Amino acid sequence: MVKINPLPMIDHNPRLRVGVEYISDKKLGYSIDFGMGNNFLNHWRLNGLVWGQDYSFFEVRPEIKYLFKNTQKSYTYAALEFFFINMRDVLESGSYQKANSGFETTFDRATFNKEKYGLHLKGGINYIVSNRLNIDLYGGIGFAKGDFSYTNVVNPVDRSTSIFDE
């Protein structure tokens, strides 16, 4: 089946997410989702957020499911989902906290890049509403590692931060 997930369109990091899923006869399911966001696709959502004209987002999410109960109307499952996310943008007039220090850097312009990867252990139920519509409700727990960087920083100014700053 082809999947379209509309909720990431309203996320703080908006993107369009689509994927494919295959459920075998042996209680296993396999899927992969791809997410993509940019100023062209998400202009209506980016207004008022920190992201600018050069916003770019990509994600990939392969998943394997074990089905506990499979009927014509629904199936329950446990899943292991891996993910990789890459996001970048050019930010205007901002600041960032330097890692492991009491310093904050303000800037006029900087290129921001975020890479994040990890995995989720999920449990859920997929309701088959009609031949072309399923509703997948799930929850889970997982871990992630993220790497954030600021490059091409224009007019950087370092200042010490205080716990009393607002």
C-alpha positions, 0 to 999 in steps of 0.5 A, a space after each residue: 500500500 502507498 501511505 501519505 502522512 499529513 501530520 508532519 505538514 503541521 510540525 515545527 519542521 514541516 514536511 510532506 511524508 509518503 511511503 510504501 508498506 507491505 504486509 506479508 502472510 507471515 505476520 510481518 510488515 515492512 515499510 519505508 517512509 520518505 519526508 521532504 520539506 522546503 520553502 516551495 512545499 511548505 511556504 504556508 506553514 513556514 510563515 511565522 516560524 524561525 525557518 527562512 527561504 533556504 529551508 530544506 528537510 529530508 528524512 527516511 524511516 524504514 520500519 519492520 512490524 510484527 502483527 499480533 492480530 490481523 482482521 479485515 478491519 484492523 491489525 495490532 502490531 509492534 514495530 521497530 523504526 529507524 530514522 535519519 533526518 537532515 535539515 538545513 537553512 540560512 538563518 537571519 539575526 539569531 543566536 545559539 548556545 555553544 556546546 559545553 560552555 557558558 557562551 552564547 553566539 549571536 549573529 547576523 546570518 548563519 547556515 544551520 545544519 541538523 542531522 539526527 538519527 535513532 530508532 523507535 520501538 512502537 506499538 499500534 493499531 491500524 484501522 482499515 476504514 475503507 479500501 483507500 483509507 487506513 488510520 494508524 494510531 501508535 505510540 512508543 519510546 526510542 532514542 536519538 542522536 543529533 548533531 547541530 552545526 552553524 557555519 558561515 556565521 556573519 558577525 558572530 558576537 560571543 557573550 557569557 550567559 547567565 542563569 538569570 538572563 531571560 
